[in-house]
Amino acid sequence: MTDTALAGFSLPPEVEAAAEYPSDLHQGFAEAGLLRAIVPDDCGGLGLGNLGRAVLIEEVAYVSAAVSMIPQVNELGCTPIAIAGTSGQRQARAAPVARGELYASYGLTEPDAGSDVGALRTRVERDGDGWLLSGRKAWICNVRRPGFGIVFARTSPDGKRGLSAFIVPTDAPGFEVLGAEPATDVFVGHGYSRNNPVERFMRDAKVTQLYEGANSIQRLVIARHLAKTARAKAERGRSRLNAAE
Ligand SMILES: Cc1cc2nc3c(=O)[nH]c(=O)nc-3n(C[C@H](O)[C@H](O)[C@H](O)COP(=O)(O)OP(=O)(O)OC[C@H]3O[C@@H](n4cnc5c(N)ncnc54)[C@H](O)[C@@H]3O)c2cc1C
């Protein structure tokens, strides 16, 4: 793809100025078949894999980092379903996202739990045949639009291991959106681009170091993984040596 091919995905200044979600661009993604890149193959997915998805998002971000949030945020909401959803959940939730009919969101962060997900406090209890969730989330993109959120809640006091993910329709009774959501900030924000686009470029660049896990935390996660892999490799080497002796 080239910047010319995706030029239609730039964010018109009047949409920024009006602080509106660019629904027409969202539909443009769906009609071009690009939302199929973010859902599992059995839900109409394109089978691109992580690298292909990253390239797609990078190409869109080249034209507009804010607009690249459209596939990114919806992908985040579909990923738990791709990993652990039943076939019914995949067809009822992820497939309509690919067609642009539903919006997916990812509700992990809370006012007092960001990087430290072990501090998460949203509770859940059995309520007849269903579940009753109670808590407060923060910074959740897409929740104002029709669809569903993956809401992480505490099923046991066991830190980050005591969490489960629930699919919650945005029209579920008691689901309430308070205050502004970050997508509004990403697309507009006070003084975001009104005077000088450089300010927006700076915010676009910085935000990628914060959301979906702060960079410093991602470095820790990667370092732990590399250390674990290196330990396992050294262990295998020692076992082979012992066997050879
Ligand atoms: C535009 C935007 C959109 C977002 N969208 C969503 C969304 O859709 N869904 C959602 O669930 N969340 C969303 N978030 C929240 C985002 O994931 C969190 O902001 C992020 O995980 C960091 O959490 P925090 O803000 O509580 O910061 P903290 O966790 O308080 O971190 C503050 C600073 O301390 C550092 N730090 C914290 N702990 C450690 C440690 N152990 N070691 C070293 N450094 C550490 C961090 O790297 C960071 O620099 C969004 C955020 C933004 C800005």
The ligand as a Gaussian input file, in Angstrom:
#p B3LYP/6-31G(d) Opt

LIG

0 1
 C       -5.316000       7.888000      24.380000
 C       -5.438000       6.730000      25.310000
 C       -6.310000       5.705000      25.003000
 C       -6.459000       4.627000      25.886000
 N       -7.369000       3.641000      25.586000
 C       -7.572000       2.645000      26.472000
 C       -8.575000       1.635000      26.200000
 O       -9.275000       1.662000      25.181000
 N       -8.754000       0.646000      27.114000
 C       -8.017000       0.577000      28.264000
 O       -8.232000      -0.368000      29.042000
 N       -7.067000       1.519000      28.554000
 C       -6.839000       2.544000      27.681000
 N       -5.895000       3.513000      27.943000
 C       -5.162000       3.451000      29.213000
 C       -3.710000       3.009000      29.025000
 O       -3.621000       1.654000      28.680000
 C       -2.995000       3.344000      30.350000
 O       -2.911000       4.761000      30.421000
 C       -1.622000       2.714000      30.409000
 O       -1.706000       1.320000      30.568000
 C       -0.802000       3.298000      31.595000
 O       -1.521000       3.253000      32.765000
 P       -1.660000       4.554000      33.692000
 O       -2.138000       5.694000      32.859000
 O       -2.455000       4.197000      34.909000
 O       -0.173000       4.919000      34.118000
 P        0.746000       4.209000      35.298000
 O        0.495000       2.765000      35.274000
 O        0.359000       4.973000      36.537000
 O        2.153000       4.568000      34.783000
 C        2.722000       5.885000      34.909000
 C        4.166000       5.801000      34.516000
 O        4.874000       4.945000      35.439000
 C        5.531000       3.891000      34.737000
 N        5.453000       2.642000      35.503000
 C        4.340000       2.149000      36.123000
 N        4.643000       0.965000      36.720000
 C        5.960000       0.727000      36.469000
 C        6.868000      -0.352000      36.790000
 N        6.471000      -1.416000      37.494000
 N        8.139000      -0.265000      36.364000
 C        8.560000       0.791000      35.628000
 N        7.756000       1.829000      35.269000
 C        6.478000       1.802000      35.686000
 C        4.771000       3.748000      33.402000
 O        5.595000       3.227000      32.376000
 C        4.382000       5.193000      33.119000
 O        5.458000       5.851000      32.478000
 C       -5.708000       4.578000      27.077000
 C       -4.808000       5.617000      27.369000
 C       -4.678000       6.682000      26.505000
 C       -3.718000       7.785000      26.860000

